[in-house]
């Protein structure tokens, strides 16, 4: 597996949230960060923190590895 950049991880989070029709602002609210913080993470300018990705994983019911290019089982 190739090394994932913050932009790659953000693209995967965007894709999964879009498939589930969850807006970025709603996702931010659900994981406890501001909309502006989520926006920075979603555009890849700021890297997701580990605990944030865990929270996103729980909210989207998606394994964390999916955000790093692994296939969901």
N, C-alpha and C positions, 0 to 999 in steps of 0.2 A: 504494500500500500504506500502511495506517495505521501510525503509530508503535507499536511493541510495547513494553509495559511488562515489567518482570521477571516479573510474574505471568502475562502472556501467553506469554512464552518458557517459563516453568516448565510451564505447562499443555500446551504442545506436546511438551516433553520427556517429561512424564508419559504423554501419549497414545501417543507412539511407543514408549516402553519397555513400556507395558502391552500394546500390540499384539504385541510381540516376547517377552512373558512374561519380562522382565528386571526383577527387583526393584530398588528404589531402593538397598538396601544392597549388592547385587551390582554395580550400576552404579557406586556409590561406590568399591568395591574395585577395579573395572576401570580407573577413571580416576585412582585414587590420592588420593582424599580420604576423610575420615572419614564415617561414617554421619550424624553430627550435621550436618556441613557440607552433605551432600547433602540432608538433610531441610530445612534452611533455604533451600536453593536451590529445592527442589521446591515449597515452599509460597510462594515468591516474596518472602520477607522479606529474602533476600540475593540479589543479582544474580549470575548465572553469570559467571565471568571468561572472557575470550575463549579462553584456552588450554583451559579446562575444556569449553567448548562444542565446540571442535575435537576433543577427546578423546571426548566423548559422540557426536559425529557419526561418528567412526571406529568406535567400539564398536557403535553401532546401525546402521552402514552406511547413514547417512541424510545428505543434504546439509544443511549448517548452515542454509541459507536456509529449510528447512522449519520450523525453530524460530521463524522470524520471519514465518511466514504464507505463504511461497511454496509452490507446489505441487511435489511431486516429479515428476520427468520419467518 
